[in-house]
Amino acid sequence: MDMNLLIQILEENMSFRIPTDFSKSTSKILITVGEKEKKMMRKSLLDIVDNTIHCKGVIIPNVGHGVSLAQPELFNKLVEAWIHDRELPYGLTLVR
């Protein structure tokens, strides 16, 4: 990867802020974070969940970034359960 592109990506990631009107969202929102992800990602999950009542946060055990690739079956079951307001698959940590 080109160094300038990497720097641009990192700068954009570090400058992310939750939009001002995010708390007004009425859409269902699912936030997933792997248990082995960086601490900053887990903190971001908490920040996002704390900013709207329509948000559900889930920490997925034994994975880092990219749970949909690392455990596609679990990820699909999670999303399906969330869409249909069913109980989430066993072993996941529900944040809210």
CYANA upper distance limits for C-alpha pairs under 8 A (distance plus 0.5 A):
  1 MET  CA      5 LEU  CA      7.58
  1 MET  CA      6 LEU  CA      7.30
  2 ASP  CA      6 LEU  CA      6.85
  3 MET  CA      7 ILE  CA      6.69
  4 ASN  CA      8 GLN  CA      6.66
  5 LEU  CA      9 ILE  CA      6.70
  6 LEU  CA     10 LEU  CA      6.67
  7 ILE  CA     11 GLU  CA      6.56
  8 GLN  CA     12 GLU  CA      6.69
  9 ILE  CA     13 ASN  CA      6.67
 10 LEU  CA     14 MET  CA      6.60
 11 GLU  CA     15 SER  CA      6.64
 12 GLU  CA     16 PHE  CA      6.87
 18 ILE  CA     22 PHE  CA      7.23
 18 ILE  CA     48 ILE  CA      7.63
 21 ASP  CA     25 SER  CA      7.81
 22 PHE  CA     51 ASN  CA      7.46
 22 PHE  CA     52 THR  CA      7.50
 23 SER  CA     51 ASN  CA      5.71
 23 SER  CA     52 THR  CA      5.04
 23 SER  CA     53 ILE  CA      8.20
 24 LYS  CA     52 THR  CA      7.63
 25 SER  CA     52 THR  CA      7.52
 25 SER  CA     54 HIS  CA      7.95
 26 THR  CA     54 HIS  CA      6.87
 27 SER  CA     54 HIS  CA      6.93
 28 LYS  CA     54 HIS  CA      5.67
 28 LYS  CA     55 CYS  CA      6.50
 28 LYS  CA     56 LYS  CA      8.41
 29 ILE  CA     54 HIS  CA      6.70
 29 ILE  CA     55 CYS  CA      5.09
 29 ILE  CA     56 LYS  CA      6.75
 30 LEU  CA     55 CYS  CA      6.41
 30 LEU  CA     56 LYS  CA      5.57
 30 LEU  CA     57 GLY  CA      6.49
 30 LEU  CA     58 VAL  CA      8.17
 30 LEU  CA     82 TRP  CA      8.15
 31 ILE  CA     45 LEU  CA      6.99
 31 ILE  CA     49 VAL  CA      8.31
 31 ILE  CA     55 CYS  CA      7.82
 31 ILE  CA     56 LYS  CA      6.72
 31 ILE  CA     57 GLY  CA      5.20
 31 ILE  CA     58 VAL  CA      6.72
 32 THR  CA     45 LEU  CA      7.95
 32 THR  CA     57 GLY  CA      6.43
 32 THR  CA     58 VAL  CA      5.41
 32 THR  CA     59 ILE  CA      6.40
 32 THR  CA     60 ILE  CA      7.58
 33 VAL  CA     37 GLU  CA      7.41
 33 VAL  CA     41 MET  CA      7.41
 33 VAL  CA     42 ARG  CA      6.89
 33 VAL  CA     45 LEU  CA      7.56
 33 VAL  CA     57 GLY  CA      8.47
 33 VAL  CA     58 VAL  CA      6.92
 33 VAL  CA     59 ILE  CA      5.46
 33 VAL  CA     60 ILE  CA      6.63
 33 VAL  CA     64 GLY  CA      8.14
 33 VAL  CA     65 HIS  CA      7.64
 33 VAL  CA     67 VAL  CA      8.48
 34 GLY  CA     59 ILE  CA      6.13
 34 GLY  CA     60 ILE  CA      5.26
 34 GLY  CA     61 PRO  CA      6.72
 34 GLY  CA     62 ASN  CA      7.62
 34 GLY  CA     63 VAL  CA      5.47
 34 GLY  CA     64 GLY  CA      5.08
 34 GLY  CA     65 HIS  CA      6.29
 34 GLY  CA     66 GLY  CA      8.20
 34 GLY  CA     67 VAL  CA      7.09
 35 GLU  CA     42 ARG  CA      8.41
 35 GLU  CA     59 ILE  CA      6.32
 35 GLU  CA     60 ILE  CA      6.04
 35 GLU  CA     61 PRO  CA      5.45
 35 GLU  CA     62 ASN  CA      6.47
 35 GLU  CA     63 VAL  CA      6.32
 35 GLU  CA     64 GLY  CA      6.63
 36 LYS  CA     61 PRO  CA      8.02
 36 LYS  CA     62 ASN  CA      6.90
 36 LYS  CA     63 VAL  CA      5.92
 36 LYS  CA     64 GLY  CA      4.81
 36 LYS  CA     65 HIS  CA      8.07
 37 GLU  CA     41 MET  CA      6.85
 37 GLU  CA     42 ARG  CA      7.67
 37 GLU  CA     63 VAL  CA      7.91
 37 GLU  CA     64 GLY  CA      4.96
 37 GLU  CA     65 HIS  CA      6.24
 38 LYS  CA     42 ARG  CA      7.43
 39 LYS  CA     43 LYS  CA      6.72
 40 MET  CA     44 SER  CA      6.60
 41 MET  CA     45 LEU  CA      6.83
 42 ARG  CA     46 LEU  CA      7.04
 43 LYS  CA     47 ASP  CA      6.72
 44 SER  CA     48 ILE  CA      6.57
 45 LEU  CA     49 VAL  CA      6.60
 45 LEU  CA     57 GLY  CA      6.99
 46 LEU  CA     50 ASP  CA      6.50
 46 LEU  CA     57 GLY  CA      8.03
 46 LEU  CA     95 VAL  CA      8.11
 47 ASP  CA     51 ASN  CA      6.97
 48 ILE  CA     52 THR  CA      7.74
 48 ILE  CA     55 CYS  CA      8.20
 49 VAL  CA     53 ILE  CA      7.89
 49 VAL  CA     55 CYS  CA      5.91
 49 VAL  CA     56 LYS  CA      6.95
 49 VAL  CA     57 GLY  CA      6.70
 49 VAL  CA     95 VAL  CA      8.32
 49 VAL  CA     96 ARG  CA      7.67
 55 CYS  CA     96 ARG  CA      7.88
 56 LYS  CA     94 LEU  CA      7.96
 56 LYS  CA     95 VAL  CA      7.27
 56 LYS  CA     96 ARG  CA      5.62
 57 GLY  CA     94 LEU  CA      6.50
 57 GLY  CA     95 VAL  CA      5.35
 57 GLY  CA     96 ARG  CA      6.18
 58 VAL  CA     92 LEU  CA      7.07
 58 VAL  CA     93 THR  CA      6.06
 58 VAL  CA     94 LEU  CA      5.21
 58 VAL  CA     95 VAL  CA      6.16
 58 VAL  CA     96 ARG  CA      8.26
 59 ILE  CA     92 LEU  CA      6.53
 59 ILE  CA     93 THR  CA      5.50
 59 ILE  CA     94 LEU  CA      7.06
 59 ILE  CA     95 VAL  CA      7.81
 60 ILE  CA     67 VAL  CA      8.25
 60 ILE  CA     91 GLY  CA      8.22
 60 ILE  CA     92 LEU  CA      5.77
 60 ILE  CA     93 THR  CA      7.09
 61 PRO  CA     91 GLY  CA      7.69
 61 PRO  CA     92 LEU  CA      7.02
 61 PRO  CA     93 THR  CA      8.35
 63 VAL  CA     67 VAL  CA      6.85
 63 VAL  CA     70 ALA  CA      7.72
 66 GLY  CA     70 ALA  CA      6.72
 67 VAL  CA     71 GLN  CA      6.00
 67 VAL  CA     72 PRO  CA      7.44
 67 VAL  CA     75 PHE  CA      7.18
 68 SER  CA     72 PRO  CA      5.18
 68 SER  CA     74 LEU  CA      8.48
 68 SER  CA     75 PHE  CA      5.91
 68 SER  CA     76 ASN  CA      8.20
 71 GLN  CA     75 PHE  CA      6.68
 72 PRO  CA     76 ASN  CA      6.50
 73 GLU  CA     77 LYS  CA      6.71
 74 LEU  CA     78 LEU  CA      6.57
 74 LEU  CA     89 PRO  CA      7.97
 75 PHE  CA     79 VAL  CA      6.73
 76 ASN  CA     80 GLU  CA      6.58
 77 LYS  CA     81 ALA  CA      6.54
 77 LYS  CA     88 LEU  CA      8.32
 77 LYS  CA     89 PRO  CA      7.32
 78 LEU  CA     82 TRP  CA      6.61
 78 LEU  CA     88 LEU  CA      6.36
 78 LEU  CA     89 PRO  CA      6.66
 79 VAL  CA     83 ILE  CA      6.56
 80 GLU  CA     84 HIS  CA      6.76
 81 ALA  CA     85 ASP  CA      6.34
 81 ALA  CA     86 ARG  CA      5.19
 81 ALA  CA     87 GLU  CA      6.69
 81 ALA  CA     88 LEU  CA      6.16
 81 ALA  CA     89 PRO  CA      8.21
 82 TRP  CA     86 ARG  CA      6.72
 82 TRP  CA     87 GLU  CA      8.26
 82 TRP  CA     88 LEU  CA      7.43
 88 LEU  CA     92 LEU  CA      7.77
